Amino acid sequence: MRMKIFLITCASVCVFGLPLALADIGHLSNSQTDPHEGYSQAKLPKGIIGVALQVSAHRVGDPAVLYVRAIHPEGPAAKVGLAHGDEILTVNDKSLTGKTYQEVVAMIRGEVGKSVKLKIKGERGIQEISIIRISEETLMGEKHL
């Protein structure tokens, strides 16, 4: 059952974008399993870049880092070359040290059509990239009449 939950979660993240990371396991009793618990979707800005994030450490006791866990293949993050496993170091020149997962999500999301600047560390070394946010509807290919 754990594998099924994980697969459903990954599929949801890849399809719906950043704010749904781990949302499908929110029904579990341990509130630590869902980083979005208690954080209203209505409070989040609507602009997304099409990524799912993961906070992790290499070993117990090591400082936690923020990694890109999944990327929507048609999203703006994929188009600028953000890749699975890239570490996000800063958002709009602001350090992530001491920030909660929810705070980082809110920093990355923003106004549709505006850019977010990420400093990342990946296979190509450390680089800064700017990504223009789009709406979830655009990412999903939905059209409004």
N, C-alpha and C positions, 0 to 999 in steps of 0.2 A: 504494500500500500504506500510506503514511503516513496518508492520510485515513481509511482503513478502521480503522487502529489508533486514531486519535483518536475516531472515532464509537463504536467499541466501548468505549473508555474512558469517554466521556461517558455512554453508556447504563448502564454498570456503576455509575458514581458515582451517577447519579440513582436507580437501583433499590436499590443496596445501602447507600448512605450514605457518610459521611465517610471511613472508613479505607481505602476502596478507590480513592481518587483516584490515578490513574496506575498502578494495580496491574497493568493488562493490558499495559503495555509493559515490565514487569520482565524479560522474556526478552531484551531488547536488551543488547548487550555493554557499553554505557557505563553504569556504576552511577549517574551523575549524572542519568539520565533518570527514575529511580524513587525518589521521596523516601521510600518505605516499605521500600526494600531493607535487609535486616539488622534490621528492626524487627518483632518477632514480634506477630502479631495477638493472641496469648494474653496479652500484657502490657498491651494496651489495655483500658480500662474498657469495659463492654458498652453503656452508655447513649449514644445518638447523637441528633443533631438533624436529620439529613437534608440535609447540605450537602456540597459539594466545594469545596476551596479552591485557590487558585493564588497563588504568590509571584511578583511581577513588579515591574519598574521601568519608568518611562516612557522613559528613555534609558539607554544604557550609562553606568555611573558614578553614576547616581542611586541613592539609597537604595531598597532593596526594600520593597514593601508587600504585605500579605496581602489578597487579594480573594476574594469569594464568586464561584466560577466557575459553580456549578449548585446548584439547590435541588430536592429531591424535592417534587413538588406536593402531596403528602398529609402531608408531615413537619411537625413542630412549628415549624421555622424559617419555613416558608412561612406558617403560620397566624399568626405574630406580625409578618409583613410584611418579613422579611429578603429582600433582592432580589439578583439577579445584578448584579455590579459593586460592591456595597457593600464598603467597606474596613473590615476589623476592626482596631480600634485597641488595645483591651485585652480581656482575658478575666478575669472575676472581679476587676476592678480592678488586674490585673497587666499591666505593659507587655510587649509582644512583642519589643522591641528585643533583639537578640542571641540570640533563641530559634531553634532549628532547626525545620524543618517538623514533624518528629516530636514535638518538645516541645509545639508548639502543638496538634497533633491530640490529644495526651494531656491537655492543659489543657481542651479543649472537650468531649471525651468525659468520662463519669463515671458515677456510679451512676444506674441507671434510676429515674425518679420524682423525682430531684433536679434543681434548676435550675442553669443556667449563665448568667452575666450577661456580655453582650457590649456593648462601646461601639463603635458603628459610625458611619461617615461615608458618607452616600449622598445621593440626590436630595432627601431631606427634611432634610438637614443632619446634625449630629452628635446622636446619641441613644443612650441606654442601653436595652437590651431584655433581658428574662429569658426563657429558653426552657427548658421542662421536657423532660428527656431521656426517650426511649423506647427500647425494645429494637428491634433490627433485625427481629426476628420480628413485632413489632407493626406496624412500618412496612411490612413486606411483606404484612401481612394473614394471616400464618400463625397457626394456633391450636395450642396445646399441649394434649394430653389428659391 
